[in-house]
Amino acid sequence: MFGKFLKKSTRIEFSVVGKPPKKSQWGTDDAHLIVKFRESALNARKNAGINECYDGPVKLNLIVYAPNIVNIDYKQTGDDDPQKFIGDLDSLVAGVCEYLQPAPTNPDLEIHSVFNGRDEIGPTVPLIIKNDAQIIEINAKKELDDTLHYHVKITQLF
């Protein structure tokens, strides 16, 4: 009786410490960034009471916080240098879009072993959306912050 009055949540929101994964990294050493992203997305989806991915249009909001968001000429002292340039915003957005959905079905695509035994976030799982074509609006920005992290919000539109 009360079920028809309960409305399904229309937003999934989460934050991740570290940098967002760039696109097409399923089989690289950066796959651990995808694992962190997909684990955070899955937890947020579950906490929102949503049991499956969205099947309609969605809006994506992304804010990337980093100590260096514009100085591409900074001479870093190693891969772990906290002042390292975070990268181009379009690359960061493309990665977030890619990892909300299942990996491409390309037979040549290599999947890193870090996904072994992680069936809930595996590359075949449509975690938040079935296809990134469902994203019809994107708002993204980089902001200065002492700590590298990012915030993602996906809103179901209709």
N, C-alpha and C positions, 0 to 999 in steps of 0.2 A: 504494500500500500504506500509506504513512504518512499519507495524507490523512484517513483516518477517525479518526486519533488527534489531529489538529490541530483545536482548537476555535476557532471564530470569536470575535473580540473582542466582548465584550458591553457595552463602555463607550466613549463618545466624550467627550473632555474638552478644553477650550480656554479661554484667557483673551484678553481684548480690552482694549486701552487706549482710554479714553473712556467715554462713557455708552452704555447699551443703547438700541437704537431702540425708540420707542413704537409701538404698534399702528397699522396703517392709514397708513403713511408711504411706500408704494411710489412715489407720484408727487410727493412733496414735496422740499423742499431738504434734509430729513434722510435722504434715500435713501442718502447716502454712509455713514451709520451702518449701514444694512442691508448694504451692500456689504462693509464691514469685518467685520460679524458673519458673513455667509455665506461669505466667503473664509476666515475663521478656522475655521468649522465644517467646510468642505470639506477644508481641510488636515488637520484633526484626524481626520476620517473616513478619509482616505487613509493617514495615518500609523498608524492603528489597523488597517490592512489590510482595511477594509470598502469594498466596491466599489459598494454601493447602499444605499438608505435602509432603515431598519428597517420591518418590516411588522407587528410585534406590539406589545404594550403596553410602554410605557417609563416610567421615572421621571426627572423633571427636578430637578436641583439648581442653584440660582442664588444667587450671592453678589455683591452690588454694593458696591464699595468707593468711598467718596467723603468729601470733607472736611465736607460738610454733609448729614447724613441726616435731620435732624429739625426744623431751624429754618426753618419755612415763612415766618416774618415777616422774615427777613433781607432787607435792601434791597440788591439786587445793583447793581453798577456797570456792567453790560453783559452781553451773552450769553456772553462768554468769562471772566467772573468765576469764579475757581476755588472761591469759597465759595458759589456759586449752589446752591440747594436741588436735590437730585438728582431729586426727584419721588416720587410715591406708588409703593410697592412693587408693588401690583396692576397698575398701568400698565406697569411695567417687565417684569413676568412675562408679561403679555399680549403684549407685543411680541416677546419671546424665543420664546414658543410659536408666534406667527404666522410668524416667519421661519425656523423649522425645516422648514416645509412649503412647498408651492407657494402662490403668491398666489391669492386667490379668483378664480373664473372669471367674475366680474361684467363684462359688456361695457362698462360705464361706468368701470371702474377705469383710471386713468391710471398708466402706468409711466414713471418718470423715465428720461431718456436716459443716465444714468450706467450703466445696465445694458446698453446697446448694446455688442456685441462680447464680453460676459462670459457666454457661453452656459452654462458649467459652474455658475454661481451664479444664472442668470437666474430670473425669477419663475415660470416653468413647471416648474422642477426641484424634485422632492421630495428636498430635500437630506439631511435626517436622518430624517424621518418623512413618511408620505403624508398624514396628517391629524392635527391636534392632538388629536382625540378619542382617539388612541392613548396620550396622556399620562394615566396613571391615578393618579399621585402626584406632588406638587410640594413641594419644600422650598426656601424662599427667605428671604433676609434681607439687610439692609443693614448694613454695618460701616463704622466710621470709619477713614479712611486719608487720608494727605496727597495721594495720587494717585488720580484718577478712573479706575477700571477695573472689570471684572467677570469672573467665572469661571463657566463653564457645564459641567455634567456631565450627560450623558444615558446612562442605563443601560437596556439591554434586559432585561426582566424574565423572560420565558419565551416 
